Amino acid sequence: MLETFEITAKAVADPTRIRILKLLEGGELCVCQITTVLGLAAATVSKHLAALKTAGLAQSRRDGKWVYYRLAERDFNAHARPFLDLLAAALGDDPTIAADRVVLVQVNAVPLQVLCDEGRAALTTMPQAEAICCGRPS
């Protein structure tokens, strides 16, 4: 029991993993969407996602070449739900979390294939993403 608690606690002790969990509060996301929001390499994001999955905080599914992650819907361990509940109530006014949500709106305006091919550069090449970014109507 203590070992499971420790795995879960260590998973949420990392700022990048907290950012990922806060992004997933809005629903399922593809790895390339998470990578683009965070501005990190895919291998780095995959390492963090694996830790969240091992801790029972996130689940994944594959759809063709894309892998999607979401917050765990089933309790894989007794500690996952309390940690997710704590995170849901926390960091509502954090500037990093708020900035991630703004970028996520831009990311969601880009077709997934384009985003996966171009990464963060796709945010500057898509007119609707630029409109969202700069407050102009599309």
N, CA, C and O atoms as a DFTB+ gen file, in Angstrom:
552 C
 N C O
     1  1       0.810      -1.186       0.000
     2  2       0.000       0.000       0.000
     3  2       0.864       1.263       0.000
     4  3       0.599       2.195      -0.760
     5  1       1.884       1.298       0.840
     6  2       2.780       2.446       0.895
     7  2       3.509       2.630      -0.437
     8  3       3.704       3.757      -0.892
     9  1       3.907       1.525      -1.055
    10  2       4.613       1.601      -2.341
    11  2       3.725       2.217      -3.426
    12  3       4.198       3.019      -4.231
    13  1       2.466       1.851      -3.449
    14  2       1.526       2.417      -4.427
    15  2       1.333       3.904      -4.183
    16  3       1.287       4.691      -5.128
    17  1       1.219       4.291      -2.913
    18  2       1.095       5.710      -2.570
    19  2       2.324       6.472      -3.050
    20  3       2.200       7.553      -3.625
    21  1       3.502       5.915      -2.817
    22  2       4.749       6.567      -3.209
    23  2       4.828       6.760      -4.724
    24  3       5.231       7.827      -5.188
    25  1       4.452       5.752      -5.490
    26  2       4.474       5.859      -6.958
    27  2       3.551       6.976      -7.423
    28  3       3.904       7.764      -8.300
    29  1       2.369       7.033      -6.828
    30  2       1.401       8.062      -7.205
    31  2       1.894       9.440      -6.790
    32  3       1.806      10.391      -7.567
    33  1       2.410       9.554      -5.581
    34  2       2.902      10.844      -5.088
    35  2       4.074      11.349      -5.928
    36  3       4.151      12.538      -6.240
    37  1       4.972      10.461      -6.286
    38  2       6.109      10.862      -7.121
    39  2       5.649      11.311      -8.508
    40  3       6.232      12.220      -9.099
    41  1       4.615      10.676      -9.013
    42  2       4.109      11.050     -10.330
    43  2       3.564      12.474     -10.335
    44  3       3.743      13.205     -11.309
    45  1       2.907      12.867      -9.259
    46  2       2.346      14.224      -9.222
    47  2       3.310      15.238      -8.617
    48  3       2.971      16.416      -8.503
    49  1       4.491      14.807      -8.233
    50  2       5.485      15.712      -7.665
    51  2       6.272      16.455      -8.738
    52  3       7.063      17.341      -8.417
    53  1       6.071      16.114      -9.989
    54  2       6.812      16.734     -11.090
    55  2       5.959      17.810     -11.754
    56  3       4.815      17.537     -12.116
    57  1       6.476      19.018     -11.924
    58  2       5.686      20.104     -12.524
    59  2       5.173      19.805     -13.940
    60  3       4.061      20.199     -14.289
    61  1       5.963      19.125     -14.739
    62  2       5.517      18.798     -16.098
    63  2       4.345      17.826     -16.051
    64  3       3.391      17.961     -16.818
    65  1       4.414      16.863     -15.168
    66  2       3.306      15.907     -15.063
    67  2       2.045      16.576     -14.513
    68  3       0.933      16.214     -14.898
    69  1       2.210      17.532     -13.630
    70  2       1.047      18.295     -13.158
    71  2       0.423      19.054     -14.321
    72  3      -0.799      19.063     -14.470
    73  1       1.248      19.690     -15.146
    74  2       0.728      20.414     -16.314
    75  2      -0.036      19.470     -17.236
    76  3      -1.094      19.830     -17.752
    77  1       0.489      18.268     -17.446
    78  2      -0.194      17.293     -18.300
    79  2      -1.541      16.912     -17.697
    80  3      -2.548      16.876     -18.404
    81  1      -1.565      16.633     -16.415
    82  2      -2.834      16.267     -15.767
    83  2      -3.846      17.404     -15.848
    84  3      -5.033      17.159     -16.062
    85  1      -3.393      18.634     -15.680
    86  2      -4.308      19.774     -15.784
    87  2      -4.834      19.915     -17.212
    88  3      -5.994      20.281     -17.403
    89  1      -4.006      19.632     -18.214
    90  2      -4.477      19.646     -19.608
    91  2      -5.529      18.571     -19.831
    92  3      -6.530      18.802     -20.510
    93  1      -5.298      17.395     -19.258
    94  2      -6.218      16.277     -19.457
    95  2      -7.549      16.470     -18.736
    96  3      -8.513      15.761     -19.026
    97  1      -7.615      17.407     -17.814
    98  2      -8.895      17.700     -17.160
    99  2      -9.947      18.141     -18.179
   100  3     -11.145      17.962     -17.961
   101  1      -9.494      18.714     -19.282
   102  2     -10.411      19.160     -20.331
   103  2     -10.851      18.049     -21.262
   104  3     -11.711      18.269     -22.115
   105  1     -10.291      16.873     -21.121
   106  2     -10.652      15.738     -21.965
   107  2      -9.438      15.107     -22.609
   108  3      -8.298      15.519     -22.394
   109  1      -9.720      14.101     -23.396
   110  2      -8.697      13.293     -24.044
   111  2      -7.878      14.131     -25.023
   112  3      -8.415      14.975     -25.741
   113  1      -6.555      13.879     -25.037
   114  2      -5.654      14.570     -25.950
   115  2      -4.671      13.590     -26.577
   116  3      -4.256      12.615     -25.950
   117  1      -4.312      13.862     -27.812
   118  2      -3.280      13.097     -28.504
   119  2      -1.910      13.519     -27.960
   120  3      -1.734      14.649     -27.505
   121  1      -0.967      12.618     -28.013
   122  2       0.386      12.919     -27.538
   123  2       0.941      14.150     -28.250
   124  3       1.602      14.973     -27.617
   125  1       0.689      14.294     -29.546
   126  2       1.245      15.453     -30.262
   127  2       0.604      16.758     -29.793
   128  3       1.250      17.806     -29.834
   129  1      -0.643      16.716     -29.351
   130  2      -1.269      17.913     -28.790
   131  2      -0.590      18.308     -27.483
   132  3      -0.300      19.483     -27.260
   133  1      -0.340      17.336     -26.632
   134  2       0.325      17.597     -25.354
   135  2       1.734      18.117     -25.600
   136  3       2.166      19.085     -24.973
   137  1       2.445      17.474     -26.509
   138  2       3.806      17.875     -26.849
   139  2       3.845      19.314     -27.336
   140  3       4.730      20.080     -26.954
   141  1       2.891      19.678     -28.176
   142  2       2.856      21.026     -28.730
   143  2       2.566      22.064     -27.646
   144  3       3.208      23.113     -27.603
   145  1       1.613      21.778     -26.783
   146  2       1.298      22.727     -25.709
   147  2       2.508      22.933     -24.805
   148  3       2.850      24.068     -24.475
   149  1       3.149      21.853     -24.409
   150  2       4.266      21.946     -23.473
   151  2       5.552      22.441     -24.130
   152  3       6.441      22.950     -23.446
   153  1       5.657      22.297     -25.442
   154  2       6.873      22.706     -26.135
   155  2       8.054      21.803     -25.818
   156  3       9.202      22.248     -25.803
   157  1       7.766      20.532     -25.564
   158  2       8.803      19.563     -25.225
   159  2       8.914      18.493     -26.308
   160  3       8.010      18.330     -27.128
   161  1      10.017      17.776     -26.301
   162  2      10.225      16.684     -27.250
   163  2       9.239      15.549     -26.955
   164  3       8.857      15.322     -25.807
   165  1       8.844      14.855     -28.003
   166  2       7.897      13.749     -27.868
   167  2       8.410      12.683     -26.902
   168  3       7.628      12.129     -26.130
   169  1       9.695      12.390     -26.932
   170  2      10.253      11.376     -26.035
   171  2      10.125      11.804     -24.576
   172  3       9.855      10.975     -23.707
   173  1      10.314      13.077     -24.308
   174  2      10.188      13.588     -22.942
   175  2       8.748      13.485     -22.470
   176  3       8.491      13.041     -21.351
   177  1       7.805      13.894     -23.317
   178  2       6.390      13.829     -22.967
   179  2       5.967      12.371     -22.785
   180  3       5.219      12.059     -21.859
   181  1       6.429      11.491     -23.641
   182  2       6.084      10.070     -23.524
   183  2       6.577       9.487     -22.202
   184  3       5.885       8.674     -21.590
   185  1       7.759       9.891     -21.759
   186  2       8.295       9.432     -20.473
   187  2       7.380       9.882     -19.331
   188  3       7.088       9.105     -18.423
   189  1       6.936      11.126     -19.379
   190  2       6.040      11.644     -18.341
   191  2       4.682      10.943     -18.386
   192  3       4.114      10.616     -17.344
   193  1       4.172      10.717     -19.576
   194  2       2.884      10.024     -19.706
   195  2       2.969       8.595     -19.190
   196  3       2.023       8.097     -18.579
   197  1       4.082       7.940     -19.429
   198  2       4.269       6.573     -18.922
   199  2       4.253       6.562     -17.397
   200  3       3.684       5.654     -16.792
   201  1       4.866       7.555     -16.776
   202  2       4.865       7.634     -15.313
   203  2       3.447       7.861     -14.787
   204  3       3.059       7.283     -13.772
   205  1       2.678       8.701     -15.476
   206  2       1.290       8.947     -15.057
   207  2       0.434       7.702     -15.224
   208  3      -0.436       7.417     -14.401
   209  1       0.688       6.974     -16.285
   210  2      -0.062       5.737     -16.529
   211  2       0.304       4.670     -15.493
   212  3      -0.579       3.989     -14.972
   213  1       1.578       4.521     -15.194
   214  2       2.033       3.564     -14.192
   215  2       1.431       3.869     -12.823
   216  3       1.118       2.960     -12.055
   217  1       1.273       5.156     -12.528
   218  2       0.709       5.577     -11.244
   219  2      -0.809       5.438     -11.207
   220  3      -1.425       5.645     -10.162
   221  1      -1.412       5.093     -12.330
   222  2      -2.864       4.939     -12.367
   223  2      -3.611       6.247     -12.484
   224  3      -4.812       6.303     -12.218
   225  1      -2.914       7.308     -12.882
   226  2      -3.527       8.624     -12.999
   227  2      -4.054       8.905     -14.403
   228  3      -4.926       9.756     -14.580
   229  1      -3.534       8.202     -15.391
   230  2      -3.934       8.415     -16.779
   231  2      -4.114       7.070     -17.478
   232  3      -3.541       6.057     -17.078
   233  1      -4.922       7.093     -18.526
   234  2      -5.145       5.923     -19.373
   235  2      -4.870       6.334     -20.817
   236  3      -4.925       7.515     -21.161
   237  1      -4.578       5.355     -21.643
   238  2      -4.324       5.653     -23.048
   239  2      -5.114       4.713     -23.947
   240  3      -5.571       3.648     -23.533
   241  1      -5.254       5.147     -25.183
   242  2      -5.824       4.291     -26.226
   243  2      -5.149       4.661     -27.533
   244  3      -4.765       5.811     -27.745
   245  1      -5.011       3.682     -28.398
   246  2      -4.393       3.887     -29.709
   247  2      -5.488       3.945     -30.759
   248  3      -6.438       3.163     -30.735
   249  1      -5.335       4.886     -31.684
   250  2      -6.229       4.996     -32.830
   251  2      -5.350       5.207     -34.055
   252  3      -4.947       6.331     -34.354
   253  1      -5.057       4.121     -34.758
   254  2      -4.130       4.203     -35.884
   255  2      -2.746       4.556     -35.377
   256  3      -2.203       3.875     -34.508
   257  1      -2.176       5.622     -35.919
   258  2      -0.827       6.010     -35.498
   259  2      -0.833       6.954     -34.305
   260  3       0.229       7.300     -33.787
   261  1      -2.004       7.372     -33.866
   262  2      -2.089       8.306     -32.749
   263  2      -2.395       7.593     -31.443
   264  3      -3.143       6.616     -31.414
   265  1      -1.812       8.092     -30.366
   266  2      -2.097       7.593     -29.027
   267  2      -2.727       8.741     -28.243
   268  3      -2.183       9.844     -28.176
   269  1      -3.869       8.461     -27.661
   270  2      -4.622       9.456     -26.901
   271  2      -4.555       9.125     -25.413
   272  3      -4.594       7.961     -25.015
   273  1      -4.455      10.172     -24.606
   274  2      -4.444      10.013     -23.156
   275  2      -5.614      10.774     -22.551
   276  3      -6.073      11.784     -23.085
   277  1      -6.083      10.255     -21.412
   278  2      -7.145      10.910     -20.639
   279  2      -6.882      10.595     -19.170
   280  3      -6.110       9.696     -18.838
   281  1      -7.538      11.352     -18.303
   282  2      -7.440      11.041     -16.886
   283  2      -8.032       9.660     -16.651
   284  3      -8.970       9.251     -17.335
   285  1      -7.486       8.956     -15.692
   286  2      -7.966       7.602     -15.379
   287  2      -9.434       7.659     -14.979
   288  3      -9.838       8.449     -14.127
   289  1     -10.213       6.805     -15.614
   290  2     -11.640       6.723     -15.306
   291  2     -11.920       5.624     -14.290
   292  3     -12.925       5.656     -13.581
   293  1     -11.027       4.664     -14.233
   294  2     -11.147       3.576     -13.255
   295  2     -10.052       3.765     -12.211
   296  3      -8.980       4.296     -12.501
   297  1     -10.339       3.327     -11.016
   298  2      -9.353       3.424      -9.945
   299  2      -8.416       2.224     -10.013
   300  3      -8.751       1.127      -9.567
   301  1      -7.226       2.456     -10.585
   302  2      -6.226       1.395     -10.673
   303  2      -5.517       1.201      -9.344
   304  3      -4.974       0.133      -9.061
   305  1      -5.531       2.246      -8.539
   306  2      -5.028       2.129      -7.177
   307  2      -5.848       3.062      -6.289
   308  3      -6.492       3.989      -6.782
   309  1      -5.824       2.820      -5.016
   310  2      -6.671       3.559      -4.075
   311  2      -6.261       5.019      -3.914
   312  3      -7.021       5.818      -3.367
   313  1      -5.082       5.372      -4.378
   314  2      -4.575       6.729      -4.167
   315  2      -4.768       7.644      -5.368
   316  3      -4.666       8.863      -5.229
   317  1      -5.042       7.089      -6.538
   318  2      -5.133       7.904      -7.752
   319  2      -6.259       8.933      -7.671
   320  3      -6.030      10.111      -7.941
   321  1      -7.458       8.515      -7.309
   322  2      -8.606       9.427      -7.276
   323  2      -8.401      10.590      -6.315
   324  3      -8.682      11.727      -6.695
   325  1      -7.923      10.370      -5.081
   326  2      -7.691      11.523      -4.196
   327  2      -6.679      12.521      -4.760
   328  3      -6.853      13.730      -4.606
   329  1      -5.621      12.025      -5.413
   330  2      -4.654      12.936      -6.020
   331  2      -5.281      13.711      -7.177
   332  3      -5.054      14.913      -7.311
   333  1      -6.069      13.031      -8.014
   334  2      -6.730      13.719      -9.128
   335  2      -7.738      14.743      -8.617
   336  3      -7.864      15.825      -9.191
   337  1      -8.448      14.418      -7.557
   338  2      -9.393      15.366      -6.958
   339  2      -8.669      16.591      -6.405
   340  3      -9.133      17.720      -6.566
   341  1      -7.536      16.361      -5.756
   342  2      -6.737      17.465      -5.231
   343  2      -6.277      18.381      -6.364
   344  3      -6.387      19.603      -6.266
   345  1      -5.764      17.783      -7.433
   346  2      -5.302      18.583      -8.572
   347  2      -6.438      19.338      -9.244
   348  3      -6.245      20.461      -9.711
   349  1      -7.621      18.736      -9.298
   350  2      -8.771      19.399      -9.924
   351  2      -9.135      20.681      -9.177
   352  3      -9.598      21.650      -9.778
   353  1      -8.921      20.676      -7.871
   354  2      -9.268      21.832      -7.048
   355  2      -8.116      22.835      -6.925
   356  3      -8.309      23.941      -6.422
   357  1      -6.937      22.458      -7.376
   358  2      -5.746      23.281      -7.182
   359  2      -5.330      24.003      -8.457
   360  3      -5.722      23.629      -9.562
   361  1      -4.545      25.021      -8.276
   362  2      -3.846      25.741      -9.352
   363  2      -4.784      26.480     -10.311
   364  3      -4.419      26.736     -11.459
   365  1      -5.972      26.820      -9.853
   366  2      -6.920      27.536     -10.698
   367  2      -6.424      28.894     -11.144
   368  3      -6.838      29.392     -12.191
   369  1      -5.540      29.505     -10.360
   370  2      -5.029      30.830     -10.698
   371  2      -3.555      30.817     -11.091
   372  3      -2.913      31.866     -11.141
   373  1      -3.021      29.637     -11.369
   374  2      -1.608      29.528     -11.726
   375  2      -1.369      30.042     -13.152
   376  3      -2.059      29.610     -14.076
   377  1      -0.411      30.951     -13.352
   378  2      -0.174      31.514     -14.693
   379  2       0.316      30.487     -15.721
   380  3      -0.016      30.600     -16.901
   381  1       1.088      29.503     -15.301
   382  2       1.559      28.482     -16.241
   383  2       0.398      27.631     -16.734
   384  3       0.304      27.340     -17.926
   385  1      -0.480      27.233     -15.833
   386  2      -1.642      26.428     -16.205
   387  2      -2.556      27.234     -17.113
   388  3      -3.086      26.701     -18.088
   389  1      -2.745      28.514     -16.804
   390  2      -3.581      29.389     -17.634
   391  2      -2.981      29.543     -19.030
   392  3      -3.705      29.507     -20.024
   393  1      -1.672      29.714     -19.107
   394  2      -1.008      29.836     -20.407
   395  2      -1.135      28.546     -21.209
   396  3      -1.348      28.585     -22.421
   397  1      -1.006      27.403     -20.539
   398  2      -1.177      26.120     -21.227
   399  2      -2.574      26.006     -21.827
   400  3      -2.735      25.491     -22.934
   401  1      -3.572      26.479     -21.110
   402  2      -4.954      26.403     -21.608
   403  2      -5.154      27.297     -22.821
   404  3      -5.898      26.939     -23.734
   405  1      -4.506      28.449     -22.846
   406  2      -4.585      29.337     -24.013
   407  2      -3.963      28.650     -25.225
   408  3      -4.540      28.661     -26.312
   409  1      -2.796      28.058     -25.041
   410  2      -2.129      27.354     -26.147
   411  2      -2.971      26.158     -26.584
   412  3      -3.031      25.853     -27.775
   413  1      -3.615      25.484     -25.648
   414  2      -4.449      24.335     -26.001
   415  2      -5.603      24.745     -26.912
   416  3      -5.965      23.993     -27.817
   417  1      -6.177      25.905     -26.695
   418  2      -7.230      26.400     -27.586
   419  2      -6.670      26.547     -29.000
   420  3      -7.328      26.174     -29.972
   421  1      -5.470      27.083     -29.114
   422  2      -4.822      27.226     -30.419
   423  2      -4.548      25.860     -31.036
   424  3      -4.783      25.651     -32.226
   425  1      -4.056      24.944     -30.234
   426  2      -3.737      23.588     -30.701
   427  2      -4.994      22.901     -31.215
   428  3      -4.954      22.234     -32.249
   429  1      -6.096      23.054     -30.517
   430  2      -7.342      22.405     -30.924
   431  2      -7.913      22.979     -32.217
   432  3      -8.786      22.365     -32.830
   433  1      -7.434      24.145     -32.639
   434  2      -7.888      24.753     -33.884
   435  2      -7.127      24.223     -35.102
   436  3      -7.479      24.535     -36.240
   437  1      -6.098      23.433     -34.864
   438  2      -5.259      22.904     -35.950
   439  2      -5.620      21.442     -36.187
   440  3      -5.741      20.677     -35.231
   441  1      -5.796      21.041     -37.454
   442  2      -6.050      19.621     -37.734
   443  2      -4.927      18.749     -37.164
   444  3      -3.749      19.100     -37.229
   445  1      -5.323      17.618     -36.611
   446  2      -4.380      16.751     -35.916
   447  2      -3.200      16.341     -36.791
   448  3      -2.058      16.345     -36.330
   449  1      -3.460      15.990     -38.037
   450  2      -2.372      15.574     -38.928
   451  2      -1.353      16.696     -39.107
   452  3      -0.147      16.453     -39.072
   453  1      -1.835      17.915     -39.297
   454  2      -0.935      19.069     -39.460
   455  2      -0.129      19.271     -38.184
   456  3       1.082      19.486     -38.231
   457  1      -0.802      19.202     -37.061
   458  2      -0.143      19.398     -35.777
   459  2       0.939      18.348     -35.547
   460  3       2.046      18.679     -35.122
   461  1       0.627      17.098     -35.824
   462  2       1.602      16.026     -35.630
   463  2       2.786      16.141     -36.583
   464  3       3.908      15.767     -36.241
   465  1       2.528      16.662     -37.784
   466  2       3.608      16.827     -38.758
   467  2       4.494      18.027     -38.448
   468  3       5.715      17.956     -38.590
   469  1       3.873      19.137     -38.022
   470  2       4.601      20.399     -37.887
   471  2       4.890      20.813     -36.451
   472  3       5.733      21.680     -36.221
   473  1       4.217      20.219     -35.492
   474  2       4.428      20.606     -34.099
   475  2       3.995      22.040     -33.849
   476  3       3.006      22.509     -34.413
   477  1       4.729      22.720     -33.016
   478  2       4.373      24.090     -32.612
   479  2       4.383      25.061     -33.786
   480  3       3.693      26.080     -33.743
   481  1       5.142      24.770     -34.822
   482  2       5.171      25.632     -36.004
   483  2       3.800      25.709     -36.664
   484  3       3.491      26.699     -37.328
   485  1       2.981      24.689     -36.493
   486  2       1.639      24.676     -37.071
   487  2       0.768      25.782     -36.485
   488  3      -0.187      26.220     -37.128
   489  1       1.079      26.231     -35.292
   490  2       0.279      27.276     -34.664
   491  2       0.432      28.616     -35.367
   492  3      -0.472      29.450     -35.320
   493  1       1.559      28.823     -36.012
   494  2       1.769      30.093     -36.704
   495  2       1.364      30.027     -38.168
   496  3       1.252      31.063     -38.824
   497  1       1.141      28.815     -38.695
   498  2       0.794      28.692     -40.119
   499  2      -0.701      28.544     -40.355
   500  3      -1.157      28.655     -41.493
   501  1      -1.477      28.295     -39.297
   502  2      -2.917      28.109     -39.453
   503  2      -3.640      29.424     -39.173
   504  3      -3.490      29.977     -38.084
   505  1      -4.427      29.944     -40.133
   506  2      -5.109      31.220     -39.933
   507  2      -6.027      31.232     -38.709
   508  3      -6.051      32.219     -37.973
   509  1      -6.783      30.151     -38.479
   510  2      -7.702      30.152     -37.343
   511  2      -6.933      30.151     -36.026
   512  3      -7.387      30.754     -35.054
   513  1      -5.795      29.495     -35.974
   514  2      -4.990      29.497     -34.760
   515  2      -4.436      30.897     -34.493
   516  3      -4.375      31.349     -33.349
   517  1      -4.033      31.572     -35.573
   518  2      -3.533      32.938     -35.424
   519  2      -4.637      33.869     -34.952
   520  3      -4.389      34.752     -34.130
   521  1      -5.851      33.687     -35.456
   522  2      -6.975      34.509     -35.051
   523  2      -7.265      34.330     -33.562
   524  3      -7.521      35.301     -32.850
   525  1      -7.223      33.091     -33.104
   526  2      -7.465      32.817     -31.684
   527  2      -6.352      33.431     -30.849
   528  3      -6.589      34.054     -29.815
   529  1      -5.138      33.236     -31.328
   530  2      -3.970      33.743     -30.613
   531  2      -4.015      35.257     -30.460
   532  3      -3.714      35.790     -29.392
   533  1      -4.388      35.938     -31.521
   534  2      -4.282      37.386     -31.550
   535  2      -5.599      38.101     -31.313
   536  3      -5.656      39.326     -31.419
   537  1      -6.656      37.373     -30.996
   538  2      -7.932      37.987     -30.671
   539  2      -8.715      38.481     -31.862
   540  3      -9.655      39.259     -31.702
   541  1      -8.349      38.047     -33.057
   542  2      -9.094      38.468     -34.252
   543  2     -10.126      37.418     -34.601
   544  3      -9.887      36.227     -34.404
   545  1     -11.285      37.844     -35.123
   546  2     -12.272      36.844     -35.555
   547  2     -11.752      36.077     -36.762
   548  3     -11.044      36.629     -37.605
   549  1     -12.109      34.800     -36.837
   550  2     -11.651      33.992     -37.977
   551  2     -12.608      34.078     -39.136
   552  3     -12.376      33.460     -40.175
